[in-house]
């Protein structure tokens, strides 16, 4: 809703560009991710142990990827698992005796407030009949236009006591009414404190006590199990304190429609009594306390697959909670139903696997069973209808159904790589073919609705449309899934199993039948808590690295494709015994100070300077030095914009100029290897041929100084990071002189890993790159335009100090 906050302006104001499309009023299920989780107690497992299955469905690309870790502070904290990028604690995983996973909760995180405006003053509103003035804040932002130039734009943001004013169609700002958004997580700063204590809990009872104390989880359920054989479910997320009684009293007329159709809460902002309440046990004001949140302890099992708390275990439904947390007594999703059925069938021993109850191996088998519940409920009736009809008219033409009938009849009802026919059923469902004859019943929520309603003409029509579209696309009805569904990888596509959660597939991926999977099953964890300690296995479906040069960019994706897992070495003895075990020692104290550039820069021509680079800027000497050597250039208006990030294409031009200058300034004319001239070719598909930087980018590529971000991509407009800049400089130094910077034996920084590690340490050891003065380098931070001047000036100064070059007069 950020763009809806920015676009909200009083009536009569000129329209503005919000910086993005203005959001429409969101439905309750706005989060595109999701998850499955099982907590298995002693009664559900063969050995009477606790077991956990975590299966979050999250993006495979972008900032919301999981990364794996094992964090240990001896005697205090020992968690193995994963967290979202940038999060410093394990968010899904286990310790010695207990583990947990998360799923997305159905509870609402915000409410809208309808404000009654003061007549004639659209920026004042009434509360209990008294006028109150909105507040405004002018925010200035640097924006890059289509022409590549930066300019400053201003926005006025308006707020009420409930929160920011928003324009979210159909909620507009008129002469009489405005709408404010109150977000329950706006001031939540407890998340990591709570997670640390979760990792120190020894049982699910202790875990629940931590959740009670901190109330720190912003939008997720918790499913857990422990070594005592107890399982746990809790929606301990942060929820606005809006009781059903308050909702009935304070909902507005448009709010009744929004709640019924979208699950969105719109309350009366004209009455103090409609503000959020506070329970006696709330951690902070305005949220529901733990006593009003659903929790469940069981000795058999708990599950959640993104429906509400109601059927965490059908033997003990959770009921009587406020509507803002979720709905009760309503139809569950096909994925929720299959998740429950898989546990019930395994405990009863009716799923075709050996014995009754779970072993760790069987838990993994269930995870990758790749069943599709919609097909199990509908395929046989669909085949009978198909064979009876023989053909169907679609868009005025008869469509022969015979081959499709055969393919559906032979399909194994799964979405394994060798399953044939899943794509045909998927298209049938996408065309609206799933019509149920037996409706949902509160008496049997796990197994209803069911039975395909073959009397509904839309069913046969949907099948005909699916057959017609596959014929047009040239896809065989019995094509195996491995030929239709892939993840793109540098070394070629990897076939991916799994399917649509909407059709009742537990192992969710998407977009289904796509040549580039972008979301779904991510960090999958299966753990057992035995008397000898935890046994656990995991797989990160998209692999742990996004670096195309890393060996870990595809390794686990290959394993996931083959339905394989990785054993997690939790205990120290197992870790040390790993053949790949290595240790890393971090140098104590800071790296060498930055190299003194004064001797080099004193001989440089005087620079005119830039009006927006003040004398208090720590990089001004480097900016003036390189400006005098005509290596730095400002904008057409004479400004340098020192705080803006340096783009990768700009960086290429700067380094090319620096290398040319090094060759020009070499007094002997022999010590410097000149950078090759541009031969007119362009190695990168995403670098326009008419770019002012194309020659520099390709010259660096020809010299091996840049490797690009992929086989044919450079990402020219992306800011260059500090670690990337270090590698560019190290490779440039090696090319120019034939003598690389020496790499120190011990690392200078605790936060530098991966392919840039040696280069960062080398340039830091030379005094070219510096960190925060202690032990951090902040490798993924972008290099600002003033900082890039110091990088380059120190590089030239180091070379000059080695008598390789001398500044020109």
C-alpha positions in Angstrom: 0.0 0.0 0.0 3.0 2.3 -0.1 1.9 3.9 -3.4 -1.5 4.4 -2.0 0.0 6.4 0.9 2.0 8.6 -1.5 -0.9 9.2 -3.8 -3.3 10.3 -1.1 -3.9 14.1 -1.6 -6.7 16.4 -0.5 -9.6 17.0 -3.0 -8.7 19.6 -5.6 -5.0 18.8 -5.5 -3.3 18.2 -8.9 -2.9 14.5 -9.6 0.6 13.1 -8.9 2.6 10.1 -9.9 2.7 7.8 -6.8 5.8 6.0 -8.1 3.8 2.9 -8.7 0.3 1.6 -9.5 -2.2 2.5 -6.8 -3.3 -0.6 -5.1 -6.9 -1.8 -5.1 -8.5 -2.7 -1.8 -6.7 -6.0 -0.9 -8.4 -9.2 -0.2 -7.6 -11.1 3.0 -5.2 -13.5 1.3 -2.9 -10.8 -0.1 0.4 -12.7 0.6 1.5 -14.6 -2.4 3.7 -17.0 -0.3 2.4 -19.7 1.9 3.6 -22.8 3.6 2.9 -26.2 5.0 4.0 -27.5 8.4 3.6 -30.6 10.5 4.2 -31.0 14.2 4.1 -34.7 15.1 3.9 -36.0 18.6 4.7 -39.3 20.2 1.4 -40.9 19.1 2.0 -40.2 15.5 5.6 -41.5 15.2 6.9 -45.1 15.2 9.5 -44.5 17.9 7.4 -42.2 20.0 9.6 -39.2 19.2 8.6 -35.7 18.2 9.0 -34.8 14.5 8.8 -31.6 12.5 8.2 -30.9 8.8 8.7 -27.4 7.6 7.8 -26.5 4.0 7.5 -22.7 3.5 6.4 -21.6 0.0 8.3 -18.5 -0.8 9.9 -16.7 -3.8 12.9 -18.3 -5.5 14.2 -14.9 -6.5 14.5 -11.5 -4.9 14.9 -10.4 -1.3 12.6 -13.0 0.3 14.8 -16.0 -0.3 15.9 -18.2 2.5 19.5 -18.9 3.2 20.9 -21.8 5.4 22.9 -21.4 8.5 24.0 -23.0 11.8 24.6 -20.5 14.5 26.3 -21.4 17.8 27.3 -19.6 20.9 28.7 -22.4 23.1 26.4 -22.9 26.1 23.9 -20.3 25.1 22.5 -20.8 21.6 22.8 -23.6 19.0 20.3 -23.4 16.1 20.5 -24.9 12.6 18.1 -23.9 9.9 17.3 -21.0 7.7 16.2 -17.3 7.6 15.2 -14.8 5.1 17.9 -12.8 3.4 19.3 -10.2 5.8 17.9 -11.7 9.0 20.6 -12.5 11.5 18.9 -15.4 13.5 17.5 -18.8 12.5 13.8 -18.3 11.7 12.9 -21.9 10.8 15.0 -24.8 12.3 15.8 -26.7 15.4 18.1 -26.9 18.4 19.0 -30.0 20.5 15.5 -30.8 21.7 13.0 -28.7 19.8 12.3 -27.2 16.4 9.6 -25.1 14.7 8.5 -23.9 11.3 6.1 -21.1 10.2 3.1 -20.7 7.9 1.4 -17.5 6.9 -1.4 -16.6 9.3 -4.9 -15.5 8.2 -5.1 -12.8 10.9 -5.3 -9.2 9.7 -2.4 -6.8 10.3 -4.2 -3.5 9.7 -7.5 -1.9 9.7 -8.8 1.1 7.8 -10.5 3.9 9.6 -13.2 6.0 7.9 -12.8 9.6 8.8 -15.7 12.1 8.7 -14.2 15.4 7.5 -14.9 18.9 8.8 -17.2 20.7 6.3 -15.1 23.0 4.2 -11.8 21.6 5.5 -10.8 18.3 3.9 -7.6 18.1 6.0 -9.5 18.1 9.3 -11.7 15.3 10.7 -14.1 14.8 13.6 -13.6 12.6 16.6 -16.4 12.5 19.1 -17.7 15.6 17.4 -14.5 17.6 17.9 -12.3 18.7 15.0 -8.8 17.4 14.7 -6.2 18.5 12.2 -4.3 16.1 10.0 -0.5 16.3 10.0 1.6 16.6 6.9 5.2 15.9 6.0 7.0 16.9 2.9 9.4 14.2 1.7 12.0 14.9 -1.0 13.4 12.0 -3.0 16.0 11.8 -5.8 14.3 10.1 -8.8 16.0 9.0 -12.1 14.0 9.8 -15.1 13.6 7.9 -18.4 16.4 10.0 -19.8 18.8 8.7 -17.1 19.0 12.1 -15.3 18.4 12.5 -11.6 16.0 15.1 -10.3 14.4 15.8 -6.9 10.7 15.3 -6.5 8.6 16.2 -3.5 5.5 14.5 -2.0 3.3 15.6 0.9 2.3 12.7 3.0 -0.8 13.1 5.2 -1.6 11.4 8.5 -4.2 11.1 11.2 -4.0 9.8 14.7 -4.9 6.4 13.2 -2.0 6.4 10.7 -1.4 7.6 7.1 -4.2 8.8 4.9 -4.5 6.4 1.9 -6.3 6.3 -1.4 -7.2 2.7 -2.1 -10.0 2.2 -4.7 -12.8 2.3 -3.9 -11.7 4.2 -0.7 -11.1 7.7 -2.0 -10.5 11.1 -0.4 -13.6 13.3 -0.9 -14.9 16.6 0.6 -16.7 14.6 3.3 -14.7 11.4 3.8 -11.1 10.1 4.0 -9.5 6.8 5.0 -6.6 6.1 7.3 -4.5 3.0 7.6 -3.4 1.7 11.0 -0.7 -1.0 10.8 -0.2 -3.2 13.8 3.5 -3.8 12.9 4.4 -0.2 12.3 6.4 0.1 15.6 7.3 -3.6 16.1 11.0 -3.8 17.1 10.9 -7.0 19.1 11.3 -9.6 16.4 15.0 -10.6 16.8 14.8 -10.6 20.6 12.0 -13.0 20.5 13.6 -15.2 17.9 16.8 -15.5 20.0 14.8 -16.7 23.0 12.8 -19.1 20.8 16.1 -20.7 19.8 17.0 -21.2 23.5 13.7 -22.9 24.4 14.1 -26.6 25.2 10.5 -27.7 24.6 7.3 -26.6 23.0 6.0 -25.5 26.4 9.0 -23.2 26.8 8.5 -22.0 23.2 4.9 -21.0 23.9 6.1 -19.1 27.0 8.6 -17.1 24.8 5.8 -16.4 22.3 3.6 -15.2 25.2 6.3 -13.0 26.6 7.5 -11.3 23.4 4.5 -11.4 21.0 7.0 -10.7 18.3 5.9 -12.7 15.2 4.6 -10.2 12.7 2.4 -12.3 10.4 3.0 -16.1 10.9 1.8 -19.2 12.7 4.2 -21.4 14.6 4.2 -25.2 14.3 6.6 -27.1 16.5 7.6 -30.4 18.1 10.0 -31.5 20.8 11.9 -34.5 22.3 9.2 -35.1 24.8 6.9 -36.1 21.9 4.6 -33.1 22.2 3.4 -31.1 19.2 2.4 -27.5 19.2 0.4 -25.0 17.0 -0.1 -21.3 17.8 -1.2 -18.2 15.9 0.9 -16.0 18.2 1.3 -13.3 15.5 0.7 -9.7 16.2 -3.0 -8.9 15.7 -5.0 -5.7 16.1 -7.2 -5.7 19.2 -10.6 -5.6 17.5 -13.0 -7.9 19.3 -16.1 -9.2 17.5 -18.2 -6.9 19.8 -16.2 -3.8 18.7 -16.4 -4.9 15.1 -20.2 -5.2 15.3 -20.4 -1.7 16.8 -17.8 0.1 14.7 -17.9 -1.4 11.2 -19.0 1.1 8.6 -21.5 0.4 5.8 -18.8 0.1 3.2 -16.9 -1.9 5.7 -19.6 -4.5 5.9 -19.2 -5.1 2.1 -15.4 -5.1 2.4 -15.5 -7.6 5.2 -18.0 -9.9 3.5 -16.2 -9.9 0.1 -12.6 -9.4 1.0 -12.1 -9.9 4.7 -10.9 -6.3 5.1 -11.8 -4.3 8.2 -13.0 -0.7 7.9 -13.9 0.9 11.2 -15.5 4.2 12.2 -12.8 6.8 12.8 -15.2 9.4 14.2 -15.5 7.6 17.6 -12.8 7.2 20.2 -14.6 4.0 21.3 -13.7 2.4 17.9 -9.9 2.6 18.6 -8.0 -0.7 19.1 -8.3 -2.1 22.6 -5.6 -3.5 24.9 -5.7 -6.8 26.8 -4.2 -7.1 30.3 -1.6 -9.5 29.0 -0.7 -7.6 25.8 3.0 -7.0 25.3 2.2 -3.6 23.9 -1.0 -1.5 23.7 -3.4 -2.1 20.8 -2.8 -5.9 20.2 -4.6 -9.0 21.3 -3.0 -10.6 24.3 -1.9 -14.3 24.3 -5.0 -15.4 26.2 -7.1 -14.3 23.2 -4.9 -16.1 20.6 -5.4 -19.7 19.5 -2.8 -22.3 20.7 -2.9 -26.1 20.8 -0.7 -28.8 22.4 -1.2 -32.4 21.1 0.4 -35.8 21.6 -0.6 -36.8 18.1 -0.2 -34.0 15.5 -0.9 -30.4 14.5 -0.8 -29.0 10.9 -1.3 -25.8 9.1 -1.3 -25.0 5.3 -2.4 -21.3 5.4 -6.0 -21.8 6.3 -7.0 -20.4 9.7 -6.3 -22.0 13.1 -9.6 -23.8 13.2 -8.5 -27.3 12.1 -4.9 -27.4 13.3 -6.2 -30.8 14.5 -9.8 -31.8 13.6 -10.1 -33.9 16.8 -9.9 -30.6 18.8 -11.1 -27.7 16.7 -10.0 -24.2 17.9 -13.1 -22.1 18.2 -14.5 -19.0 19.7 -11.8 -16.5 18.6 -12.3 -13.1 17.2 -13.0 -12.8 13.5 -9.9 -10.6 12.9 -7.7 -13.7 13.5 -9.5 -15.9 11.0 -12.7 -17.8 10.2 -14.1 -20.9 11.7 -16.5 -23.5 10.4 -15.8 -22.8 6.7 -14.5 -24.7 3.8 -10.8 -25.5 3.9 -8.5 -25.4 0.9 -7.7 -28.6 -1.0 -4.0 -28.2 0.1 -5.1 -28.0 3.8 -7.3 -31.0 3.3 -4.6 -33.1 1.7 -2.1 -32.1 4.5 -4.5 -33.4 7.1 -5.4 -36.5 5.1 -1.7 -37.4 4.6 -1.1 -37.4 8.4 -4.3 -39.3 9.2 -3.6 -41.9 6.6 0.0 -42.4 7.7 -1.0 -42.8 11.3 -3.6 -45.3 10.3 -1.2 -47.1 7.8 -3.6 -46.7 4.9 -1.4 -44.7 2.5 0.5 -47.6 1.0 3.7 -47.1 3.1 4.9 -49.7 5.6 3.4 -49.9 9.1 1.5 -47.2 11.0 2.9 -43.9 12.1 5.9 -41.9 10.8 9.5 -42.6 10.5 11.8 -39.8 9.4 12.2 -41.5 6.0 8.4 -41.8 5.6 8.0 -38.1 6.6 10.2 -37.3 3.6 8.3 -39.6 1.4 5.0 -38.0 2.3 6.5 -34.6 1.6 7.5 -35.6 -1.9 4.5 -37.8 -2.6 3.3 -35.1 -5.1 -0.3 -36.1 -4.8 -3.0 -33.8 -6.3 -6.1 -34.1 -4.3 -8.3 -32.4 -6.9 -7.4 -35.1 -9.4 -8.0 -37.9 -6.8 -11.5 -36.5 -6.3 -12.4 -35.8 -9.9 -10.3 -37.7 -12.5 -12.2 -40.9 -12.7 -15.5 -39.1 -13.2 -13.9 -36.8 -15.7 -12.6 -39.7 -17.7 -16.0 -41.4 -17.7 -17.6 -38.1 -18.9 -14.8 -37.7 -21.5 -15.3 -41.2 -22.9 -19.1 -40.9 -23.0 -19.0 -37.6 -24.8 -16.2 -38.4 -27.3 -16.1 -34.8 -28.5 -17.3 -31.3 -27.6 -17.9 -28.1 -29.5 -15.6 -25.3 -28.5 -15.7 -21.9 -30.3 -18.0 -23.4 -32.9 -15.8 -26.4 -33.8 -15.9 -30.0 -32.7 -12.9 -31.1 -30.5 -12.0 -34.8 -30.4 -11.6 -35.9 -26.8 -10.4 -39.5 -27.4 -6.6 -39.1 -27.0 -7.2 -36.8 -24.0 -9.4 -39.4 -22.3 -6.7 -42.0 -22.7 -4.0 -39.7 -21.3 -6.1 -38.8 -18.2 -7.0 -42.5 -17.6 -3.3 -43.4 -17.7 -2.2 -40.6 -15.4 -0.8 -41.5 -12.0 -2.6 -38.5 -10.3 0.7 -37.1 -9.2 3.0 -34.3 -10.3 6.3 -36.3 -10.4 8.7 -35.6 -13.2 7.6 -38.7 -15.0 3.9 -38.1 -14.5 2.0 -37.8 -17.8 -1.2 -35.9 -18.0 -1.0 -33.5 -15.1 -0.7 -30.6 -17.5 -4.0 -31.6 -19.2 -5.8 -31.7 -15.9 -4.2 -28.4 -14.8 -5.6 -26.6 -17.9 -9.0 -28.2 -17.4 -9.1 -26.8 -13.9 -7.8 -23.4 -15.0 -10.7 -23.2 -17.4 -13.2 -23.6 -14.5 -13.9 -27.3 -14.8 -13.8 -28.2 -11.1 -17.5 -28.2 -10.1 -18.4 -30.3 -7.0 -21.6 -32.3 -6.7 -21.3 -32.9 -2.9 -21.1 -29.6 -1.1 -19.0 -28.6 1.9 -20.3 -29.9 5.3 -19.3 -28.8 8.8 -19.8 -32.5 9.7 -16.9 -33.6 7.5 -14.7 -30.6 6.7 -11.7 -32.7 5.8 -13.4 -34.6 3.0 -15.9 -32.1 1.6 -16.7 -30.9 -1.0 -16.1 -33.8 -3.4 -17.4 -35.7 -6.5 -17.2 -34.0 -9.9 -20.5 -32.6 -11.0 -20.5 -34.1 -14.5 -24.0 -32.8 -15.1 -22.8 -29.2 -15.2 -22.1 -28.3 -18.8 -19.1 -26.1 -17.9 -17.2 -29.3 -16.9 -17.1 -30.8 -20.4 -16.6 -27.4 -21.9 -13.6 -26.8 -19.7 -12.1 -30.1 -20.8 -12.7 -29.2 -24.5 -11.0 -25.9 -24.0 -8.0 -27.6 -22.4 -7.7 -30.1 -25.3 -8.0 -27.3 -27.9 -5.3 -25.1 -26.2 -2.8 -28.0 -25.9 -3.4 -28.9 -29.6 -2.7 -25.3 -30.6 0.4 -25.2 -28.5 1.7 -28.5 -29.9 1.9 -30.2 -26.5 1.1 -33.9 -26.3 -1.6 -34.9 -23.8 0.7 -37.6 -22.3 3.9 -35.4 -22.2 5.9 -36.1 -19.0 6.1 -33.2 -16.5 9.9 -33.1 -16.8 9.5 -31.7 -20.4 7.1 -28.9 -19.3 8.3 -27.5 -15.9 11.8 -26.1 -15.3 14.0 -23.8 -13.2 16.4 -21.7 -15.2 20.0 -22.1 -14.2 23.3 -21.0 -15.7 24.2 -24.5 -16.9 20.8 -25.1 -18.4 17.2 -25.7 -17.2 16.5 -28.2 -14.4 13.2 -30.1 -14.4 11.1 -29.4 -11.3 8.4 -31.6 -9.8 5.4 -30.3 -7.7 2.3 -28.3 -8.7 -0.5 -26.0 -7.8 -1.6 -25.7 -4.2 -5.0 -24.6 -5.4 -5.5 -28.1 -6.8 -4.4 -29.7 -3.6 -0.7 -30.3 -4.3 1.2 -30.2 -1.0 4.6 -29.7 -2.7 3.7 -26.3 -4.2 5.7 -24.6 -7.0 4.8 -22.0 -9.5 4.1 -20.8 -12.1 3.1 -24.4 -12.9 4.0 -25.8 -16.3 6.5 -23.0 -16.7 10.0 -22.7 -18.1 11.2 -20.7 -15.1 9.9 -21.6 -11.6 9.9 -18.5 -9.5 8.2 -19.5 -6.2 7.0 -22.3 -4.1 8.8 -24.9 -2.0 11.9 -23.3 -0.6 13.7 -24.5 2.6 12.2 -27.9 3.3 13.1 -29.4 6.7 12.4 -32.8 8.2 13.6 -33.3 11.8 13.3 -36.0 14.5 14.1 -35.4 18.2 15.5 -38.6 19.5 17.1 -39.4 23.0 20.5 -39.3 21.2 19.8 -35.9 19.8 18.2 -34.5 16.7 18.3 -36.1 13.3 17.5 -33.8 10.5 17.6 -33.4 6.7 16.8 -30.5 4.5 16.8 -29.2 1.0 16.8 -25.6 -0.2 15.0 -26.0 -3.5 16.6 -23.1 -5.3 20.1 -23.6 -3.8 21.9 -21.4 -1.3 23.7 -18.9 -3.7 22.5 -16.4 -6.3 26.1 -15.9 -7.5 26.3 -17.5 -11.0 30.0 -18.3 -10.5 29.3 -20.2 -7.2 29.2 -24.0 -7.1 26.2 -23.6 -4.9 24.0 -21.8 -7.4 22.4 -25.0 -8.7 23.6 -27.9 -6.5 20.5 -28.3 -4.3 18.2 -27.5 -7.1 19.6 -30.6 -8.9 19.0 -32.6 -5.7 15.5 -31.3 -5.3 14.8 -32.3 -8.9 15.8 -35.8 -7.9 13.8 -35.7 -4.7 16.9 -36.0 -2.6 17.8 -34.3 0.7 21.0 -33.2 2.6 21.8 -34.5 6.0 22.2 -31.7 8.5 25.3 -32.2 10.7 24.1 -30.7 14.0 26.6 -32.0 16.6 30.2 -30.8 16.7 31.7 -34.3 16.2 29.7 -34.8 13.0 30.6 -31.3 11.7 34.4 -31.9 12.3 34.2 -35.3 10.7 32.8 -33.8 7.4 35.5 -34.2 4.7 34.7 -30.6 3.6 35.2 -29.2 7.1 37.3 -26.0 7.2 37.9 -23.3 9.7 38.3 -19.6 9.1 40.2 -17.3 11.4 39.3 -13.6 11.4 42.2 -11.1 11.9 41.9 -9.3 15.2 41.7 -5.5 14.9 41.1 -3.3 11.9 42.9 -3.6 8.5 45.6 -1.1 7.5 44.5 2.5 7.3 43.5 4.0 3.9 46.5 4.8 1.7 47.6 8.4 1.8 46.8 9.9 -1.6 48.3 13.3 -0.9 51.7 12.7 -2.5 50.1 11.6 -5.7 47.3 14.1 -5.8 49.5 17.1 -5.0 50.9 16.9 -8.5 47.6 16.7 -10.2 46.2 19.7 -12.1 43.9 21.9 -10.0 40.2 21.1 -10.2 37.2 23.4 -10.5 35.3 21.3 -8.0 31.6 20.6 -7.7 29.2 22.9 -5.8 27.4 20.0 -4.1 30.6 18.5 -2.7 31.3 20.4 0.5 34.6 20.7 2.4 33.3 18.4 5.1 33.0 15.5 2.7 35.7 13.0 3.6 36.2 12.1 0.0 36.7 15.7 -1.3 40.5 15.3 -1.8 40.0 12.3 -4.0 37.1 14.0 -6.0 39.2 17.1 -6.7 42.2 15.0 -7.6 40.4 12.8 -10.1 38.5 15.8 -11.3 41.7 17.6 -12.1 42.9 14.5 -14.0 39.6 14.6 -15.9 38.8 11.1 -14.7 35.6 12.2 -12.9 32.7 14.0 -14.6 29.7 15.5 -13.1 26.2 16.1 -14.5 25.3 18.6 -17.2 24.2 21.0 -14.5 27.7 20.9 -12.9 26.6 18.9 -9.9 28.4 15.6 -8.8 25.5 14.1 -6.6 28.0 12.5 -4.2 25.5 10.5 -2.2 23.9 8.7 -5.2 25.0 5.1 -5.9 27.5 4.3 -8.7 25.9 2.2 -11.4 27.8 -0.7 -12.9 28.0 0.9 -16.3 29.4 4.2 -14.8 31.9 2.2 -12.8 33.1 0.5 -16.0 33.8 3.9 -17.6 35.6 5.1 -14.4 37.9 2.1 -14.2 38.6 2.2 -18.0 39.6 5.9 -17.7 41.7 5.1 -14.6 43.6 2.4 -16.5 44.1 4.6 -19.5 45.4 7.3 -17.2 47.8 4.9 -15.5 49.3 4.0 -18.9 49.5 7.7 -20.0 51.2 8.7 -16.7 53.8 5.9 -16.8 57.1 7.7 -17.1 59.0 4.6 -18.4 56.3 3.6 -20.8 57.0 -0.1 -20.2 55.6 -1.0 -16.7 51.9 -0.6 -17.6 50.0 -2.9 -19.8 47.4 -0.8 -21.7 43.8 -1.7 -21.7 42.7 -3.1 -25.1 40.8 -0.8 -27.4 37.2 -1.5 -28.2 36.8 -3.6 -31.3 33.1 -2.7 -31.8 31.6 -5.9 -30.5 29.2 -6.1 -27.6 29.3 -9.1 -25.3 26.2 -8.3 -23.3 22.5 -8.4 -24.4 21.4 -5.9 -21.8 23.9 -3.2 -22.7 22.5 -1.0 -25.5 24.8 -0.6 -28.4 24.4 3.2 -28.2 25.2 3.4 -24.5 28.0 5.9 -23.7 29.5 3.1 -21.5 29.4 0.3 -24.0 33.0 0.6 -25.1 34.3 0.7 -21.5 32.2 -2.3 -20.5 33.5 -4.4 -23.4 37.1 -3.3 -23.0 37.0 -4.5 -19.4 35.3 -7.7 -20.4 38.0 -8.3 -23.1 40.7 -7.8 -20.4 38.9 -10.2 -18.0 38.3 -7.5 -15.5 34.6 -7.9 -15.6 32.9 -11.3 -15.9 29.3 -9.9 -16.1 26.4 -11.2 -14.0 25.5 -14.1 -16.4 26.5 -15.6 -19.7 25.4 -12.5 -21.6 24.2 -10.0 -19.0 26.0 -7.1 -17.3 23.0 -5.4 -15.5 24.4 -1.9 -16.3 21.9 0.1 -14.3 22.3 -1.9 -11.1 24.5 -0.2 -8.4 27.9 -1.6 -8.0 28.5 -3.1 -4.5 31.6 -2.6 -2.4 32.7 -6.2 -2.9 32.3 -6.0 -6.6 34.2 -2.8 -6.7 37.1 -4.5 -4.9 37.2 -7.3 -7.4 37.2 -4.8 -10.3 40.1 -2.9 -8.8 42.1 -6.1 -7.9 41.7 -7.5 -11.5 42.6 -4.1 -13.0 45.8 -3.9 -10.9 46.7 -7.4 -11.9 46.1 -6.6 -15.6 48.0 -3.3 -15.5 51.1 -4.5 -13.7 51.1 -8.3 -14.0 51.6 -8.3 -10.3 48.4 -8.9 -8.2 48.0 -7.4 -4.8 49.1 -9.9 -2.2 46.2 -11.6 -0.3 46.7 -11.5 3.5 46.8 -14.9 5.3 44.0 -13.8 7.6 40.8 -12.1 6.7 40.3 -8.5 7.6 36.5 -8.6 7.8 33.9 -10.9 9.4 31.2 -10.1 6.9 33.0 -11.0 3.6 32.5 -14.4 2.1 32.2 -15.9 -1.3 33.9 -15.2 -4.6 34.9 -11.6 -3.8 36.6 -12.5 -0.5 40.2 -12.7 -1.7 39.9 -9.5 -3.7 38.4 -7.6 -0.8 41.2 -8.7 1.5 43.8 -7.8 -1.1 42.6 -4.3 -1.8 42.1 -3.8 1.9 45.6 -4.9 2.6 46.8 -2.3 0.1 44.9 0.4 1.9 42.5 1.0 -1.0 39.4 -0.4 0.6 38.5 0.3 4.2 35.7 -1.0 6.4 33.9 0.4 9.4 37.1 0.7 11.5 36.5 -2.5 13.4 35.8 -5.7 11.5 33.0 -5.1 9.0 33.3 -4.3 5.3 29.5 -4.1 4.4 30.2 -5.9 1.1 26.7 -5.7 -0.4 26.3 -2.0 0.2 26.4 0.1 -3.0 29.4 2.3 -3.6 28.4 6.0 -3.5 29.7 8.4 -6.1 32.0 10.1 -3.5 33.3 6.8 -2.2 34.2 5.6 -5.7 36.5 8.6 -6.1 38.5 7.4 -3.0 38.6 3.8 -4.4 40.2 5.0 -7.7 42.4 7.7 -6.3 44.0 5.3 -3.8 44.5 2.7 -6.5 46.4 5.3 -8.6 48.3 6.5 -5.5 49.4 3.0 -4.6 50.7 2.4 -8.1 52.5 5.8 -8.0 54.1 4.9 -4.7 55.5 1.8 -6.4 57.2 4.0 -9.0 55.0 2.7 -11.7 53.4 6.0 -12.7 53.7 9.6 -11.9 51.1 12.3 -12.0 51.2 14.6 -15.1 51.8 18.3 -14.5 
